Amino acid sequence: MTPSEQSQHALSLCQLAPVIPVLVIEDIAHAIPLAQALVAGGLPVLEVTLRTDSALDAIAAMSGVDGAIVGAGTVLNAAQMEAAKNAGARFAVSPGATPAVLDAARVHDMPLLPGAQTCSEVMALLEQGYTVQKFFPAESIGGSSALKSIGGPLPQVTFCPTGGISLARAPDYLALPNVACVGGSWIAPKNAMSDGDWASIAKLAKAASVLPR
């Protein structure tokens, strides 16, 4: 899968809903009910970050939930890319873009959303064919105003901004012509998962799923 093909696939996923939940799953028992709640709330594309020991097992379990399209986030190296693919991940997200990560995405035919935060990084990825990129960490590097400015000289790149975005701030990003969707962790609060409050998470997902863009 070429970088251009990866970007086209990533764009199709971004267009399914205005928000991709960014999930940190510490208890594998939470995986299936969490995925069910998010899908029921209208968010089918789910990013499980590889930050916990349960992440790969969670990806495998959530991939069996009807309607869920599960990918791996925080992919930092080739070994994690391979492990994510083997676990059933259908896409990968990285906070940056090293040669090893880009090569691994091609080797494993994994649609990749590579991270960038400066014009130089965006241009370097664009030269390789990545027209859809992650803008990270969005809020701490200038927020929607920074992304709007990048869109001036680089209108051919579409972004999924992630990092510190809330329900209140998401519309500022989604209003930009160079934003396809946003990534957000607010949809699955740690306390709600610990309490098994899946109805609350489904409600948060519903509110996110109807955001205008």
C-alpha positions in Angstrom: 0.0 0.0 0.0 1.6 3.3 -1.1 1.5 6.4 1.1 -1.1 7.9 -1.3 -3.3 4.8 -0.9 -2.8 4.9 2.8 -4.0 8.5 2.9 -7.0 7.8 0.8 -8.0 5.0 3.2 -7.3 7.3 6.2 -9.5 10.0 4.7 -12.4 7.6 4.1 -12.2 6.6 7.8 -12.0 10.3 8.9 -15.2 11.0 6.9 -17.2 8.4 8.8 -17.6 10.6 11.9 -16.4 14.0 13.1 -14.5 12.5 16.0 -12.2 9.5 16.4 -12.1 8.5 20.1 -8.5 8.2 21.4 -8.7 5.4 23.9 -6.4 4.3 26.7 -7.6 0.9 27.9 -6.0 -0.5 31.1 -8.5 -3.3 31.8 -9.3 -5.7 29.0 -12.7 -6.3 30.5 -13.6 -2.7 29.4 -12.8 -3.3 25.7 -16.0 -4.8 24.3 -18.6 -2.8 26.2 -16.6 0.4 25.5 -16.6 -0.3 21.8 -20.3 -1.2 21.8 -21.1 2.1 23.6 -19.0 4.2 21.2 -20.5 2.5 18.1 -24.0 2.9 19.5 -23.3 6.6 20.0 -22.4 7.0 16.4 -18.6 6.8 16.5 -17.4 3.7 14.6 -13.7 4.5 14.1 -11.8 3.8 17.3 -8.1 4.4 18.1 -6.7 2.3 20.8 -3.4 3.7 22.0 -0.5 1.3 22.5 0.2 2.8 26.0 -0.9 -0.1 28.2 -0.3 -3.8 28.5 -3.9 -4.5 27.5 -3.8 -2.5 24.3 -3.2 -5.2 21.7 -5.7 -7.6 23.4 -8.2 -4.8 23.4 -7.7 -4.2 19.7 -8.3 -7.9 19.0 -11.4 -8.0 21.2 -12.9 -4.7 19.9 -12.4 -5.8 16.3 -15.1 -8.3 16.8 -17.7 -5.7 17.8 -20.2 -5.2 15.0 -19.7 -1.8 13.3 -16.4 -1.1 15.0 -13.3 -0.1 12.9 -10.4 -0.4 15.3 -6.9 0.9 14.8 -3.8 1.3 16.8 -2.5 4.7 18.1 0.8 5.7 19.5 2.6 3.5 17.1 6.3 4.4 17.6 8.3 1.7 15.8 8.2 -1.2 13.3 7.7 -3.8 16.0 4.5 -2.1 17.2 3.2 -1.7 13.7 3.6 -5.5 13.1 2.0 -6.3 16.4 -0.9 -4.0 15.8 -1.5 -5.6 12.4 -1.4 -9.1 13.9 -3.9 -8.0 16.5 -6.4 -7.0 13.9 -5.8 -3.2 13.7 -7.2 -1.8 10.5 -5.2 1.5 10.6 -2.4 3.0 12.6 -1.7 6.4 14.0 1.6 7.8 15.0 2.5 11.1 16.9 5.3 11.6 14.4 6.8 10.1 11.3 10.1 8.3 11.4 11.5 6.4 8.4 11.1 3.1 10.3 7.4 3.7 11.0 6.7 4.8 7.4 8.5 1.8 6.0 6.7 -0.6 8.4 3.3 0.8 7.2 4.2 0.1 3.7 5.6 -3.4 4.5 2.4 -4.4 6.4 -0.1 -2.6 4.1 -1.3 -0.6 7.1 -3.1 2.7 6.4 -1.1 5.2 8.5 -2.0 8.6 9.8 1.4 10.1 10.5 1.9 13.0 12.8 3.3 16.4 12.0 3.3 19.8 13.6 5.5 22.1 11.5 5.3 23.1 7.8 8.6 21.4 7.2 7.2 18.1 8.7 4.0 18.4 6.7 5.9 19.1 3.5 8.3 16.2 4.1 5.3 13.8 4.4 3.5 15.4 1.5 6.6 14.7 -0.7 6.2 11.0 0.1 2.5 11.0 -0.8 0.8 11.5 2.6 -1.9 14.0 1.9 -3.8 13.1 5.2 -1.9 13.7 8.4 -2.3 14.0 12.1 -1.7 17.4 13.7 -0.3 16.8 17.1 -0.3 17.9 19.9 -2.9 20.3 18.5 -3.9 22.5 21.5 -0.4 23.1 22.8 1.1 24.0 19.4 -1.3 26.8 18.5 -4.6 25.1 18.2 -7.1 25.7 15.3 -5.5 29.1 14.5 -2.1 27.4 13.8 -3.8 24.8 11.6 -5.7 27.4 9.7 -2.4 29.2 9.0 -0.8 26.0 7.8 -3.7 25.5 5.4 -2.8 28.7 3.6 0.4 27.5 1.9 -0.5 23.8 2.1 -4.1 23.5 1.2 -3.6 20.1 -0.4 -3.1 18.4 3.1 -6.0 17.3 5.2 -5.6 16.9 8.9 -6.9 15.0 11.9 -5.9 17.3 14.8 -5.4 15.5 18.2 -4.2 16.5 21.6 -6.0 18.4 24.3 -9.1 18.9 22.2 -12.5 19.0 24.0 -16.1 19.0 23.0 -16.1 22.8 23.3 -13.0 23.3 21.2 -13.7 20.6 18.5 -16.0 22.9 16.4 -13.2 25.4 15.9 -11.2 22.7 14.2 -14.0 21.1 12.3 -15.0 24.4 10.7 -11.6 24.5 8.9 -11.5 23.3 5.3 -8.3 21.3 5.9 -9.7 19.3 8.8 -11.6 16.0 8.1 -12.2 15.0 11.8 -10.6 15.4 15.2 -9.2 12.9 17.7 -10.5 13.1 21.2 -10.0 11.4 24.5 -12.8 13.2 26.3 -15.3 10.7 25.0 -14.1 7.9 27.2 -13.3 9.3 30.6 -11.2 7.1 32.9 -13.7 7.3 35.7 -16.6 6.4 33.5 -14.7 3.3 32.3 -13.8 2.3 35.8 -17.4 2.6 36.9 -18.7 0.7 33.9 -20.8 3.7 33.0 -21.2 2.8 29.4 -24.5 4.8 29.0 -22.6 7.9 29.9 -19.9 7.2 27.3 -22.6 6.5 24.7 -24.1 9.9 25.5 -20.7 11.6 25.1 -20.2 9.7 21.8 -23.6 10.8 20.5 -22.8 14.5 21.3 -19.6 14.2 19.4 -21.1 12.3 16.4 -23.5 15.2 15.6 -20.9 18.0 15.7 -21.1 20.0 12.4 -18.3 20.0 9.9 
